């Protein structure tokens, strides 16, 4: 059973709505000093929780008055009400301790936090300044309820949930063994794990999805482990299985020593945490690869994936079907992957310009250039017929609703008043809303939620 850690919550203010006015969050981002040793946000003695509500874009907000159309009905367990312009709420959540900071956002750095939808709320995971992974439940108002748990982990990768509990993808300390490198060093030799908790916070199972064990170290031929290089990962579920797609080190014999290469790996477990021989899983896919992305496509009955790779410098389906051709100039970045009908949309960027590609089995059949300056675009499903494209803009995030059939913009761009992180993800909810976890002030995390949309 996991050890419970007490979290206190103080409600500082209720939600506020100001037509035509952008409302600033009551606790702004406290930037991390990149020169600090751990890039952490230091805890303070006090923190608060509040919710701010804005409508976006401001000039699209209608004045109060009679309407010929009936009011939209509330949707889902949380009874969120759709609107014809994207409405944003920002909730300050007191987590009772520090979170590792946002000062460094490289593809080898740790992710501060991740969020997942669950019936009646969310699960929020974060990496504390105590070097543990923390996991807590959020209610419908995005406020922490009950107690959070803390458990072992070096890096947090992702979190996904269902009605019975939650799965967290984390890295843990591993062993390089006695093998000899042909040159250089690839320390450390860590492992990747799925960890399952029930809704009461009890650990149900744990499954390593790399392959190190007592007889196989990271520097042994055939090892698949997590090293210093790109190793971020994502989770997806079909309702019965959980799939993890992540960057991995690939150890290959070279005479009397071994070389270590960069690739990626996809593994699937069943409801009991057992590895299964799934049609979509593989030992190694793209190489060399980064920004591994995965989504469950119910219409195609498959886990779809894309990677960014220096193999012909492209965005590709592993391994290999080209989705979009790129250039290895240091600016090739894979954003997110969204299942849409019998195909997929993926966001990516080259030279600081965001792009959207639609594809089925490989080559893009539709390219959208949204005229967005962004090195790290985000993409997420937004209800049944739309997507949300988001990107960093100064100290906040800009977003655009896109039609999921054509990829074209629906309405004007709008602001989400929280700081961006290059490698964190927006998550979709069954009621049509999306949520994003962001840095807050001392002891706090901000949850930005874009409420359901109805055009």
ROVO-37374 format. One record per residue (C-alpha): residue in one letter; x, y, z. Coordinates in steps of 0.001 Angstrom, whole numbers. Layout:
// residues N
<a, <X, Y, Z>>
...
// end
This chain:
// residues 455
<x, <0, 0, 0>>
<x, <1234, 3441, -835>>
<x, <2126, 5886, 1946>>
<x, <-315, 8750, 2253>>
<x, <985, 12310, 2526>>
<x, <-1338, 14941, 4003>>
<x, <-2123, 17928, 1779>>
<x, <-3891, 21011, 3131>>
<x, <-6200, 23110, 979>>
<x, <-7190, 26716, 1514>>
<x, <-9891, 28189, -691>>
<x, <-8973, 31804, -1277>>
<x, <-11546, 32988, -3796>>
<x, <-14456, 31855, -5919>>
<x, <-14593, 31884, -9700>>
<x, <-15110, 35287, -11338>>
<x, <-16372, 36139, -14814>>
<x, <-15818, 39563, -16382>>
<x, <-17291, 40043, -19850>>
<x, <-14780, 41500, -22273>>
<x, <-11986, 41598, -19689>>
<x, <-9042, 39303, -19186>>
<x, <-8709, 38417, -15509>>
<x, <-5169, 37901, -14217>>
<x, <-4516, 34883, -12016>>
<x, <-4096, 35750, -8370>>
<x, <-799, 33883, -8139>>
<x, <1538, 34478, -11060>>
<x, <4363, 32236, -12209>>
<x, <7451, 32350, -10073>>
<x, <10203, 31741, -12610>>
<x, <13044, 29436, -11700>>
<x, <16572, 30767, -11757>>
<x, <18234, 28604, -14452>>
<x, <21496, 28944, -12565>>
<x, <20111, 27202, -9471>>
<x, <21368, 23715, -8748>>
<x, <18040, 21880, -8982>>
<x, <15763, 24249, -10921>>
<x, <13217, 24030, -8105>>
<x, <10476, 26308, -6903>>
<x, <11116, 26682, -3182>>
<x, <8113, 26186, -879>>
<x, <6847, 29034, 1287>>
<x, <4727, 29103, 4404>>
<x, <1466, 30133, 2720>>
<x, <-390, 29334, -470>>
<x, <-3926, 29665, -1712>>
<x, <-6379, 28206, -4170>>
<x, <-8723, 30146, -6371>>
<x, <-10417, 29935, -9717>>
<x, <-10420, 32685, -12342>>
<x, <-12686, 32614, -15373>>
<x, <-12189, 34381, -18669>>
<x, <-13941, 34264, -21985>>
<x, <-11891, 34378, -25132>>
<x, <-11529, 36212, -27343>>
<x, <-12776, 39212, -25303>>
<x, <-14309, 40982, -28283>>
<x, <-16488, 37946, -28942>>
<x, <-18208, 38015, -25532>>
<x, <-21876, 38949, -25847>>
<x, <-23537, 41387, -23457>>
<x, <-26064, 39882, -21073>>
<x, <-29594, 40012, -22368>>
<x, <-32447, 37988, -23818>>
<x, <-31657, 35281, -26313>>
<x, <-33799, 33460, -28788>>
<x, <-31724, 30306, -28433>>
<x, <-32132, 28033, -25392>>
<x, <-29222, 27889, -22973>>
<x, <-26856, 24938, -23542>>
<x, <-27338, 22019, -21199>>
<x, <-24623, 20986, -18761>>
<x, <-22515, 18055, -19926>>
<x, <-21059, 15094, -18035>>
<x, <-20641, 14300, -14346>>
<x, <-19053, 17685, -13732>>
<x, <-21965, 19452, -15473>>
<x, <-19780, 21789, -17504>>
<x, <-21778, 24067, -19780>>
<x, <-20669, 24486, -23430>>
<x, <-20385, 27982, -24868>>
<x, <-19992, 29383, -28375>>
<x, <-16655, 31009, -27512>>
<x, <-13938, 29148, -25617>>
<x, <-14169, 29952, -21916>>
<x, <-11036, 29485, -19792>>
<x, <-10812, 28895, -16051>>
<x, <-7554, 28942, -14087>>
<x, <-7536, 27305, -10667>>
<x, <-4733, 27768, -8148>>
<x, <-4181, 24488, -6301>>
<x, <-2270, 24332, -3035>>
<x, <-242, 21114, -3128>>
<x, <1480, 21719, 202>>
<x, <5062, 21609, -1072>>
<x, <7462, 22591, -3801>>
<x, <7416, 21406, -7415>>
<x, <10542, 21152, -9527>>
<x, <10793, 24330, -11562>>
<x, <10351, 25420, -15128>>
<x, <13810, 26931, -15513>>
<x, <14952, 24135, -17829>>
<x, <12730, 22645, -20525>>
<x, <15129, 20592, -22628>>
<x, <14162, 17223, -24040>>
<x, <16354, 15508, -21438>>
<x, <15046, 17462, -18436>>
<x, <12416, 16247, -15998>>
<x, <8744, 17095, -16498>>
<x, <7260, 18941, -13516>>
<x, <3698, 17628, -13784>>
<x, <1006, 15826, -15781>>
<x, <-2785, 15585, -15641>>
<x, <-5371, 12987, -16677>>
<x, <-9157, 12915, -16936>>
<x, <-11146, 10628, -14644>>
<x, <-14923, 10304, -14129>>
<x, <-15912, 13199, -11888>>
<x, <-12579, 14996, -12007>>
<x, <-8878, 14529, -12702>>
<x, <-5668, 12967, -11451>>
<x, <-2715, 15327, -11059>>
<x, <865, 14044, -10777>>
<x, <3907, 16173, -10018>>
<x, <7599, 15859, -9137>>
<x, <8251, 17363, -5732>>
<x, <11367, 19091, -4519>>
<x, <11630, 16099, -2157>>
<x, <12543, 14002, -5256>>
<x, <9399, 11920, -5043>>
<x, <6476, 11564, -7420>>
<x, <3208, 12880, -5958>>
<x, <-278, 11936, -7090>>
<x, <-3589, 13480, -6054>>
<x, <-7208, 13609, -7161>>
<x, <-8875, 16803, -8346>>
<x, <-12614, 17338, -8141>>
<x, <-14875, 18862, -10791>>
<x, <-13688, 22347, -9803>>
<x, <-10045, 21298, -10280>>
<x, <-9400, 21458, -6536>>
<x, <-7366, 18844, -4690>>
<x, <-9596, 16514, -2681>>
<x, <-8536, 14261, 160>>
<x, <-4891, 13320, 486>>
<x, <-2141, 12907, -2072>>
<x, <313, 10034, -2117>>
<x, <4074, 10112, -2634>>
<x, <6085, 7293, -4193>>
<x, <9472, 6502, -5723>>
<x, <10455, 7965, -9060>>
<x, <13211, 9964, -10747>>
<x, <11261, 11352, -13692>>
<x, <7532, 11718, -14285>>
<x, <6463, 10957, -17840>>
<x, <2662, 10803, -18078>>
<x, <-565, 9811, -16332>>
<x, <-3762, 8205, -17680>>
<x, <-6881, 7118, -15800>>
<x, <-10129, 5172, -15978>>
<x, <-13112, 4661, -13697>>
<x, <-11241, 2254, -11404>>
<x, <-7930, 4038, -10972>>
<x, <-4873, 5572, -12578>>
<x, <-1599, 4573, -14250>>
<x, <1540, 6690, -13897>>
<x, <4589, 6342, -16160>>
<x, <7820, 7022, -14258>>
<x, <11542, 6314, -14475>>
<x, <13466, 4742, -11602>>
<x, <17079, 4038, -10790>>
<x, <18604, 1110, -12688>>
<x, <21928, -683, -13034>>
<x, <24510, -443, -15829>>
<x, <26038, -3807, -14886>>
<x, <29557, -4963, -15733>>
<x, <29517, -4510, -19510>>
<x, <32140, -2354, -21192>>
<x, <31378, 614, -23427>>
<x, <33358, 958, -26634>>
<x, <33697, 4674, -25922>>
<x, <32171, 7546, -24036>>
<x, <29623, 7065, -21291>>
<x, <25832, 6917, -21161>>
<x, <25261, 7063, -17434>>
<x, <22743, 6566, -15916>>
<x, <21105, 3233, -16757>>
<x, <17563, 3707, -15466>>
<x, <14304, 1834, -15965>>
<x, <10797, 2835, -17074>>
<x, <7729, 1678, -15121>>
<x, <3952, 1787, -15282>>
<x, <2521, 2026, -11739>>
<x, <-1186, 1386, -11131>>
<x, <-3184, 2854, -8219>>
<x, <-6845, 2368, -7357>>
<x, <-9152, 5258, -6519>>
<x, <-8263, 5014, -2815>>
<x, <-4568, 5490, -3546>>
<x, <-3496, 1878, -3036>>
<x, <-844, 559, -5409>>
<x, <-2342, -2308, -7423>>
<x, <592, -3292, -9621>>
<x, <3861, -2130, -11097>>
<x, <5381, -3178, -14423>>
<x, <8794, -2379, -15852>>
<x, <8542, -1671, -19586>>
<x, <12292, -1500, -20197>>
<x, <14088, -4859, -19865>>
<x, <16798, -4535, -17212>>
<x, <16826, -7176, -14468>>
<x, <19271, -8941, -12156>>
<x, <20836, -10708, -15120>>
<x, <20846, -7882, -17650>>
<x, <22516, -4519, -17030>>
<x, <22361, -1440, -19195>>
<x, <25812, -2075, -20668>>
<x, <24962, -5643, -21745>>
<x, <24091, -6533, -25329>>
<x, <20340, -6397, -25880>>
<x, <19582, -4026, -23012>>
<x, <16799, -1465, -23398>>
<x, <17022, 1186, -20713>>
<x, <16491, 4876, -19924>>
<x, <19596, 7045, -20207>>
<x, <20496, 10740, -20106>>
<x, <19389, 11351, -23704>>
<x, <15795, 11939, -24850>>
<x, <13593, 9561, -22864>>
<x, <10236, 11285, -22427>>
<x, <7192, 9061, -22878>>
<x, <3425, 9103, -23198>>
<x, <584, 6755, -22224>>
<x, <-2588, 5746, -24058>>
<x, <-5402, 3332, -23237>>
<x, <-8053, 1426, -25162>>
<x, <-10091, 900, -22005>>
<x, <-8612, -2550, -21320>>
<x, <-4895, -2089, -21961>>
<x, <-2366, 649, -21274>>
<x, <381, 1419, -23781>>
<x, <3627, 3297, -23103>>
<x, <5662, 4824, -25951>>
<x, <8958, 6361, -24883>>
<x, <12547, 7114, -25817>>
<x, <14980, 4344, -24947>>
<x, <18678, 3485, -25011>>
<x, <19539, 550, -27284>>
<x, <22665, -1458, -26374>>
<x, <24383, -3353, -29193>>
<x, <27487, -5557, -29066>>
<x, <30521, -4321, -31028>>
<x, <33266, -6894, -30621>>
<x, <34383, -7054, -27007>>
<x, <32427, -3935, -25991>>
<x, <29030, -2369, -26564>>
<x, <27705, 760, -28230>>
<x, <24596, 2561, -26993>>
<x, <22178, 4126, -29480>>
<x, <19003, 6181, -29135>>
<x, <15671, 4710, -30213>>
<x, <12151, 4312, -28923>>
<x, <10026, 1499, -27538>>
<x, <6318, 720, -27180>>
<x, <4983, -1786, -24655>>
<x, <1431, -2777, -23698>>
<x, <115, -4182, -20413>>
<x, <-3282, -5643, -19546>>
<x, <-5597, -4717, -16678>>
<x, <-3534, -6842, -14280>>
<x, <-234, -5234, -15258>>
<x, <1020, -8144, -17362>>
<x, <3006, -7423, -20522>>
<x, <1080, -8587, -23563>>
<x, <2200, -9415, -27080>>
<x, <168, -6662, -28701>>
<x, <43, -6160, -32467>>
<x, <1099, -2513, -32102>>
<x, <3959, -2957, -29601>>
<x, <7641, -3201, -30534>>
<x, <11086, -3509, -29009>>
<x, <12624, -653, -31020>>
<x, <10884, 1641, -33497>>
<x, <12413, 4898, -34702>>
<x, <16118, 5655, -34323>>
<x, <17383, 8142, -33497>>
<x, <14108, 9499, -32178>>
<x, <12568, 12132, -29939>>
<x, <9099, 13481, -29061>>
<x, <7414, 10065, -29108>>
<x, <3624, 10486, -29274>>
<x, <800, 7922, -29023>>
<x, <-3012, 7914, -29248>>
<x, <-5700, 5241, -29206>>
<x, <-7788, 5221, -32388>>
<x, <-11071, 3422, -31700>>
<x, <-12233, 3467, -35330>>
<x, <-9013, 1795, -36477>>
<x, <-8741, -372, -33352>>
<x, <-5078, 523, -32931>>
<x, <-2535, 2517, -30977>>
<x, <-1237, 5103, -33443>>
<x, <2223, 6641, -33005>>
<x, <4553, 9223, -34482>>
<x, <8134, 10175, -33728>>
<x, <10556, 12865, -34788>>
<x, <13685, 11196, -36125>>
<x, <17003, 12020, -37739>>
<x, <16493, 9001, -39983>>
<x, <15939, 11097, -43131>>
<x, <14972, 13944, -40765>>
<x, <11202, 13618, -40648>>
<x, <8044, 13103, -38661>>
<x, <7324, 9399, -39080>>
<x, <5128, 6493, -38100>>
<x, <7484, 3936, -36503>>
<x, <9286, 2463, -38272>>
<x, <9337, 4018, -40884>>
<x, <6539, 5659, -42829>>
<x, <7083, 9354, -43511>>
<x, <4317, 11668, -42390>>
<x, <6143, 14925, -43161>>
<x, <9649, 15702, -44378>>
<x, <11791, 17920, -42173>>
<x, <15360, 19116, -41787>>
<x, <17914, 18153, -39132>>
<x, <18861, 21719, -38213>>
<x, <18061, 21490, -34518>>
<x, <14516, 22849, -34898>>
<x, <12604, 19682, -35874>>
<x, <10030, 19055, -33120>>
<x, <7073, 16690, -32909>>
<x, <4126, 18165, -31033>>
<x, <1137, 15960, -30189>>
<x, <-963, 13277, -31878>>
<x, <-4787, 13228, -32044>>
<x, <-6930, 10398, -33402>>
<x, <-9641, 11685, -35725>>
<x, <-12029, 9218, -37349>>
<x, <-10050, 6797, -39483>>
<x, <-6925, 8945, -39355>>
<x, <-4791, 11233, -37237>>
<x, <-3695, 14830, -36880>>
<x, <-239, 15676, -35600>>
<x, <1235, 19059, -34744>>
<x, <4926, 19661, -35366>>
<x, <7296, 22510, -36049>>
<x, <10327, 23330, -38167>>
<x, <12263, 26554, -37982>>
<x, <9904, 27879, -35326>>
<x, <6810, 27532, -37538>>
<x, <3933, 25282, -36447>>
<x, <2304, 22864, -38863>>
<x, <-616, 20449, -38799>>
<x, <-559, 17206, -40782>>
<x, <-3415, 14775, -41364>>
<x, <-2545, 11178, -42246>>
<x, <-3817, 7614, -42055>>
<x, <-987, 5092, -42474>>
<x, <1902, 7421, -43220>>
<x, <2239, 10173, -45818>>
<x, <328, 13333, -44999>>
<x, <-2790, 13871, -47090>>
<x, <-3459, 17367, -45741>>
<x, <-1064, 20049, -44537>>
<x, <-2189, 23130, -42608>>
<x, <206, 26037, -42046>>
<x, <-1578, 28126, -39394>>
<x, <849, 31097, -39523>>
<x, <1873, 30465, -35922>>
<x, <5371, 31187, -34646>>
<x, <5944, 28286, -32277>>
<x, <8815, 25920, -31587>>
<x, <6751, 23521, -29462>>
<x, <3071, 23365, -30481>>
<x, <492, 21392, -28491>>
<x, <-2552, 19624, -29957>>
<x, <-5495, 17943, -28203>>
<x, <-9001, 16715, -29034>>
<x, <-11600, 19317, -28082>>
<x, <-15008, 17683, -28076>>
<x, <-16287, 15450, -30848>>
<x, <-15660, 17754, -33807>>
<x, <-12784, 20030, -32852>>
<x, <-9170, 20176, -31751>>
<x, <-7233, 22752, -29797>>
<x, <-3885, 23953, -31133>>
<x, <-1869, 25806, -28471>>
<x, <1566, 27409, -28284>>
<x, <3739, 29589, -26063>>
<x, <3217, 33335, -26372>>
<x, <5326, 35391, -23993>>
<x, <4478, 34420, -20431>>
<x, <1187, 32754, -21401>>
<x, <-333, 30429, -24016>>
<x, <-2232, 31272, -27196>>
<x, <-4749, 28794, -28582>>
<x, <-6876, 28221, -31653>>
<x, <-9909, 25968, -32112>>
<x, <-9521, 23836, -35230>>
<x, <-12064, 21798, -37150>>
<x, <-11097, 18138, -36729>>
<x, <-12202, 17283, -40267>>
<x, <-10457, 20076, -42185>>
<x, <-7916, 21381, -39682>>
<x, <-9071, 24925, -40389>>
<x, <-9466, 27541, -37656>>
<x, <-12850, 28074, -36017>>
<x, <-13084, 31615, -34640>>
<x, <-10253, 33776, -33341>>
<x, <-7233, 32819, -31280>>
<x, <-7500, 33321, -27525>>
<x, <-5292, 33508, -24476>>
<x, <-4760, 30948, -21711>>
<x, <-3187, 32906, -18892>>
<x, <-695, 30352, -17568>>
<x, <2937, 29696, -18511>>
<x, <3721, 27135, -21184>>
<x, <6011, 24125, -20906>>
<x, <7466, 22708, -24111>>
<x, <6952, 19046, -23208>>
<x, <3809, 18968, -21093>>
<x, <467, 17992, -22579>>
<x, <-3108, 19228, -22643>>
<x, <-5565, 16408, -21892>>
<x, <-9058, 15864, -23287>>
<x, <-12159, 15135, -21169>>
<x, <-15332, 13266, -22090>>
<x, <-17436, 16388, -21496>>
<x, <-15563, 18230, -24262>>
<x, <-13296, 20327, -22047>>
<x, <-9483, 20162, -21962>>
<x, <-7087, 20797, -19077>>
<x, <-3439, 21778, -18733>>
<x, <-1244, 21799, -15578>>
<x, <1061, 24796, -15236>>
<x, <3542, 26318, -12817>>
<x, <2055, 28459, -10088>>
<x, <3448, 30376, -7169>>
<x, <5084, 28829, -4129>>
<x, <3439, 25532, -3166>>
<x, <907, 25842, -5967>>
<x, <47, 24406, -9357>>
<x, <-2296, 26116, -11809>>
<x, <-4904, 24097, -13679>>
<x, <-6032, 25842, -16863>>
<x, <-9253, 24446, -18249>>
<x, <-10847, 25343, -21569>>
<x, <-14542, 24639, -21072>>
<x, <-16651, 22725, -23624>>
<x, <-17194, 24443, -26947>>
<x, <-20344, 24563, -29058>>
<x, <-20296, 26330, -32399>>
// end
